[in-house]
Amino acid sequence: MLIDTYGRVATDLRVSLTDRCNLRCAYCMPEEGLQWLSKPDLLTDDEIVRLIDVAVTSLGIEEVRFTGGEPLLRPGLVGIVERVAALAPRPRMSLTTNGIGLRRTAEALKTAGLDRVNVSLDTLRPDVFKALTRRDRHHDVLAGLAAAAEAGLLPVKVNAVLIPGLNDDEAPDLLAWAMEHAYELRFIEQMPLDAQHGWKREGMVTAGDILDSLRTRFELTAEGSEERGSAPAERWIVDGGPHRVGVIASVTRPFCAACDRTRLTADGQIRTCLFATEETDLRAALRGGAPDEEIARIWRLAMWGKKAGSGLDDPSFLQPDRPMSAIGG
């Protein structure tokens, strides 16, 4: 079991497979100049599967989410999914992706054992997409979403971040579009994920702003805390159902008290929080010949030191220096 001093138990493992990405989203990374991890620093496929095996069989992990960077850029992804699906007990598996490569990989991922996907899409307008991501790939994301649904990677969830002056007027249109395609839409407050440290709390589009915008067109009924559990998204029933919309308010309505996550970075570090400033090295233990029992002990010790909160609700919050692309969302 992975338990901390506040009584929280981690059952959800986020695994970053690569720090690389084929988009350059303005709220995540600069257009150029990032120094990528070298290949020897990255965990191998065998190392990733072994660490997930330890997490599932010895530490109580029940769900594994593959992230990046962009996880579809990992050459061995399908094989990793297939091997994790063979573990006993078998964890639930999902993938967070920008969707660009889903059209060609969705069917193979489903066959390998992946359960569902989260796809990032912030706008319905191709010109705005190009401004946000610095790439002209909007059509590829739409095609990837359709392929995921057709392959049965359900529910298909869409994550959207609203940026002032760019797409902050699109909330109702995004929800109408998601309902039309039977996607589950979740808005995420912009967080300090950018390596260039350009995030500012002032002027950000808050959960309250998003809900006010949605209510200009839709009737929203709060789903309630019992249904939410440890999920980061607060959800609302739209126009009486069956559709729902979620809002992840990491900045204005932090949910740290219910956090059930632990994170493995692309280079084998354990992070107890997306915004933690400390890491615990599992790669060194792994490559130094440590048995599974020792790796589990190091992991438990790292989680025991998890802090009460992320610090995002503190106006003096300092962004971590490590690029978020290597940590995973």
Salt bridges, closest charged atoms under 4 A:
ASP4 OD2 - ARG8 NE 2.66
ASP12 OD1 - ARG14 NE 3.03
GLU31 OE1 - ARG134 NE 3.98
ASP41 OD1 - ARG283 NH1 3.83
ASP45 OD1 - ARG74 NH2 2.69
ASP46 OD1 - ARG83 NH1 2.79
GLU47 OE2 - ARG287 NE 2.83
GLU63 OE1 - ARG92 NH2 3.38
GLU63 OE2 - ARG116 NH2 4.00
ASP115 OD2 - ARG90 NH1 3.25
ASP140 OD1 - ARG103 NH2 3.38
ASP140 OD2 - ARG137 NE 2.54
ASP140 OD2 - HIS139 NE2 3.47
ASP169 OD1 - ARG125 NH2 3.47
GLU170 OE2 - ARG125 NH2 3.68
ASP173 OD1 - ARG217 NH2 2.78
GLU184 OE2 - ARG235 NH1 3.07
GLU223 OE2 - ARG235 NH2 2.78
GLU223 OE2 - ARG244 NE 2.68
GLU234 OE2 - ARG253 NH1 3.30
ASP267 OD1 - ARG322 NH2 2.57
GLU278 OE2 - LYS307 NZ 3.61
GLU279 OE2 - ARG271 NH1 2.83
GLU279 OE2 - ARG322 NE 2.45
ASP292 OD1 - ARG50 NE 2.81
GLU294 OE2 - ARG297 NH2 2.83
